Amino acid sequence: MYNILGKGFPADKTYDLWFWTLSKKPTKTMSGVSFDKRGLLVCSGKPGSCKGEGPDAPINIKATATLGEPKRLGVVSADGKVAAFIEAVPFPVQSQDKNCRLSIVRLTTLADSLEVRGNGFTPHETLTVKESFSGHDLVKNPTVAADGTWHDAVAVKEPGWDSGTATFNAAGKACSVTVSFHWGAGSNQQQ
């Protein structure tokens, strides 16, 4: 169960709540939502706003997810001038070594395309990234961003493969972190 907290949103505006499911287009799920004085997304019950169980009823978002599946939401003002977007991964696939973390986020339902995300690396260092999936072993040498992050979108499905395990290792000056993930048929079981 999730609630949305926001800061800096104009109090006199109402918003639409959008939800973006993997492999689908974003859809508007609710209109007339607003932020209360605490910054909580609510149905205020005021004219032009959604109605909840009472005044300023919190909007409770119930979501199920598979391993590595992002939940993406957007809050957009009715006039389109104010917008914010949120992503949460309820069941992350990640590993850590010292300050470095490597995680996998699904880009498709069966995770045959995914994003590998790393953080905590030394800014501007060159990583040695080893990828193993669908009978391929690859080595890449990307450069870490100024904020210590690195990411890469990877399609792991190859002709003749319907499922498998993808393994990624990112090694820098101070750490080496590995994460493995099952993709394809059977990988999309709800948690």
N, C-alpha and C positions, 0 to 999 in steps of 0.2 A: 504494500500500500504506500503510495507516495502523495505528498503535498508539494505545491510549488511556492517557493518564497522568492520575492523579487525586491530589488531596491531601485529607487529612482523613477519608478513609473508614475506618471501623472495620475492623481487620485480622481480627477473628473472624467476619465475615459473608461469606456467599456472595451472589452477585448474578445477576440475569438480564440478558442483553444484548438490547436491543430495537432494531429498525431500522424507520425510517419512510420509505417510498418515496412520491414525489409521487402524488397522486390515489388513495392507498390508506390503509388504517388501519395503525397501528403493529403490528408482529408481533414476537413473541419469537423470537430466532434461536438463543440458546444459554443454558443454565442452568449454575449451579455455577461461575461465574467469580469471581475474587477479585483483590485488589490485592497485589502483593508489596511488600517493604520499600522499593523505589525508587518505588513508586506506579504501576507498570506493571500493566495488566490482563492476567492470566495464567490458565492452567489449572494449578492447583497440583498436581494429581494426588492430593491428600489425599482421604480418605473424604468423600463428599458433594459433591466438586468435579468439574469436568470434567477429562478426561484429555487431555494433549497429547503431544508427542514426548518429554517428559521432565518432571522436576519444574520447576515454575514456567515452563512453556513460554509465551512471549508469544502473545497472540491477535493475529494479523495479519489485518487487514481489507482485502480487495482490493475495490476499487470502480471502476467506470467511470462516467462522467458526461457530460452534455451541457453546453454553455455555460450558465452561470448556474444550474445545478441544485444545490440543497443536498443534502448527505448528512447525515441526522439520526439520531443514536443516543441511546439511553438506557441507563443502568445503574441497576437498581432492586433493592434488597435483597429476598431471598426473603420477608421479613416485611412488605415495603412501607414500612418506616419511613425508609429512606435512599434517595434518588434523585438522579440528576444527568443532565442532558441536554446534548448536544453538537451543534453544527452546523458543517459545513465546506463551502465552495464550492470544489471542486478547480479549476474553470476559471471564474474570475470574469469578469464583464462589467463593467468599471469604467473610470473616467477620473478624472484628478486635475488640479487647478489650485492651485498653492501648497500650502496645508495642507488644502484641501477635496477630498473624494473623493465620487463619486457611483457607485453600483453598482446592478445589476439582479439580482434573484433570482427564479427561476421559482417560481410557486405551483401551476402545472399543467404537465403533460407538454409541451404545445405552447406554453407561455408566453403563452396568451391572457389569463391573469391573472398578474400579477407584483407584486413589491414593489420599490419604488424606495427605496434607502437612501442617506442622505447623512451625512457626518461631517466634523469639522474646521471647522465654521462658527462664527461668533461666537455665544456663548450668548444666547438670548432675542431674537435679531434676527429681523426679518421677511424672508423670502426671496421672490423672484419666481421662480416655477416655471412654465416653459412646457412643455407636453406636446403632442406631435403624433403622432397615430396614427389609422388607419381613417377618414381624411378629416376628422378633427377637430383643431382647434387650440384648446387651453385654456390659461388663465393662472390660477394659484392663488397665494395669499399666505400660506403657513403660517408659524408661529412655530417657531423652533429651540428645542430642549430645553436645559436648563441645562448638559448635558454636550456641547453642540455638535452633537447629532445630530438628524436629521429622517428620517421614513420615511412612505411612503404605499402602500397597496395599490391597484392599478389594474387594471381589466378593459379590455383593449385591443381585444377583438373586438366588432365591431358587425355587425348584420344586413347581409348582402351581402359581407362580408369574410371570407376564409378564411386569409389570411396578410398579412404586411406588415412594415413597419419602424416601431418606436416610438422616438421621440426625446424625451429629457427634458433640460432645462437648468435648473439651480438657480443663481441669482445672489444673492450676499449682499454685505456691505460690502467684504470683502477678496478675493473670488474669484467666478468664474463657471465652472461646470463642466458639460459636456455629455456624454451617453452615448446611443448608439443601439443598437438590438437588433432582430434579426429574430425574429418570432413566427409561430406557425401551422405549416402543412404544411412539412416540410423543416427546421424549426428544432431538431429533437430528434436530431440526428446525434451518436453517441458520439464522444468525443475520445480 
